[in-house]
Structures are given as C-alpha cells and as structure tokens.
Amino acid sequence: MKTRIAALLACMALSAPLAAQQFDTISFGVDGGYPPFDVLAPSGEITGFDIDIANALCTQLKAKCVFVKQPFESMIAALNAHKFDAIIASLNITDERKKEVDFTDRYYRSAAQLVARKGSPLLPEAASLKGKTVGVQTGSTHEAYAQKPTGPVTA
C-alpha cells in the first residue's frame, strides 16, 4: 500500500503519467473539517485546496476522484486498512508517520498560528501558554507538540 500511495502522489508532484498501474477511480481519505484545505459544504460536497489538488491529479491520470470522509486521527489506520487509495488531508510529514506510509515531496508549506481574543495576554511562547487549554486538531503534529512533557499547553 505504501508504494501505491507514493506512486499516486508522485504523479501529482512530477506531473508524469502513472506507468506502473492504471486507475479508473482513485479514492482519497479526507477529513472534511479543515478549511480551507478540505471542508464539508452545506450541500454535502467536500471542497478546498487539497480537493482541488486531488481533482487535478485525477484529471492528469484520466481517473475519477472519490473522496472518503475519515476522522483525521484515524486517517493512516484507515489507509492501511484499504478504506481508500491515498490520503489528501494536509498530513504533515514526520519520522513516525514515515514508518507507516510513504510521502511525496511537500506540495505546500503552512505554519501553525496561535489565535486568541483581542487584548488577550497570551503570547505564542511556552511561558505564556503553560497550563492553558488550547484547541488543536486531534492526531495532528500540533497536538503532539502540545502534549510533549515539556510542552506548554493542554490539548
């Protein structure tokens, strides 16, 4: 499965045709709750930047795209259980994740941001956040950072 994912997404990154295997349909695991990358619209359609990338890949490969909504924290397990062919869900590349799945080169880079109420004394540094509760996406690298023993926050 790891090779299959790498082959699919390498095609996107390199804009080359997939030589090893032809796909009539490619199913992608998506979260559906991470705007602007993937979001479930009121119509029930999943839209966003990652969805646009997947659709471009499917167009290049002359394949039909199917999006399978999956909670982010179980995305890799679902992929390994063959629930879908690939993940397109803003999944950060980490050494731990590379032990389970293959990745292409990044197709975008985005930094994490701290958002607090206007006038809040919170600063984006460990001392300011120590002991505070901060909302993060379950299963994300931000959650992993927040839960480090030396981390500043409670996720």
DAURPE-V910566 format. One record per residue. N is the residue number from 0. D_CENTER is the distance of its C-alpha to the mean C-alpha in Angstrom with 1 decimal. Layout:
N/D_CENTER ; N/D_CENTER
This chain:
0/17.5 ; 1/16.0 ; 2/18.2 ; 3/17.3 ; 4/13.6 ; 5/14.9 ; 6/17.5 ; 7/15.5 ; 8/13.0 ; 9/16.0 ; 10/17.8 ; 11/15.5 ; 12/15.8 ; 13/19.5 ; 14/20.5 ; 15/22.6 ; 16/23.6 ; 17/22.4 ; 18/25.6 ; 19/25.1 ; 20/24.2 ; 21/24.3 ; 22/22.0 ; 23/23.4 ; 24/20.3 ; 25/16.7 ; 26/14.6 ; 27/10.8 ; 28/8.9 ; 29/7.4 ; 30/7.6 ; 31/10.2 ; 32/10.7 ; 33/8.7 ; 34/11.3 ; 35/11.8 ; 36/8.4 ; 37/8.9 ; 38/12.0 ; 39/14.7 ; 40/17.9 ; 41/21.3 ; 42/22.2 ; 43/19.5 ; 44/17.7 ; 45/14.0 ; 46/13.8 ; 47/12.0 ; 48/11.1 ; 49/8.3 ; 50/11.0 ; 51/13.6 ; 52/12.2 ; 53/12.1 ; 54/15.6 ; 55/16.9 ; 56/16.1 ; 57/17.9 ; 58/20.7 ; 59/21.2 ; 60/21.4 ; 61/23.5 ; 62/21.3 ; 63/20.4 ; 64/16.7 ; 65/16.1 ; 66/13.1 ; 67/13.0 ; 68/12.0 ; 69/10.9 ; 70/10.6 ; 71/7.4 ; 72/10.0 ; 73/11.3 ; 74/8.5 ; 75/10.0 ; 76/13.4 ; 77/13.3 ; 78/12.4 ; 79/15.3 ; 80/17.4 ; 81/17.1 ; 82/15.8 ; 83/14.0 ; 84/14.2 ; 85/10.7 ; 86/7.0 ; 87/5.5 ; 88/2.6 ; 89/2.5 ; 90/2.9 ; 91/6.5 ; 92/9.3 ; 93/11.9 ; 94/15.3 ; 95/14.8 ; 96/11.7 ; 97/13.7 ; 98/16.5 ; 99/14.7 ; 100/12.8 ; 101/13.3 ; 102/11.3 ; 103/12.6 ; 104/13.5 ; 105/11.2 ; 106/11.5 ; 107/11.2 ; 108/11.8 ; 109/11.6 ; 110/13.7 ; 111/13.7 ; 112/16.6 ; 113/19.1 ; 114/20.6 ; 115/23.9 ; 116/26.9 ; 117/29.2 ; 118/31.9 ; 119/30.0 ; 120/31.2 ; 121/27.7 ; 122/26.6 ; 123/23.3 ; 124/25.0 ; 125/25.5 ; 126/29.1 ; 127/28.4 ; 128/25.5 ; 129/27.3 ; 130/27.7 ; 131/25.8 ; 132/23.2 ; 133/20.0 ; 134/17.3 ; 135/13.8 ; 136/10.8 ; 137/11.8 ; 138/10.2 ; 139/8.6 ; 140/10.4 ; 141/12.4 ; 142/13.7 ; 143/14.8 ; 144/16.6 ; 145/18.2 ; 146/19.5 ; 147/21.1 ; 148/24.8 ; 149/25.4 ; 150/22.7 ; 151/24.0 ; 152/22.6 ; 153/22.1 ; 154/18.7
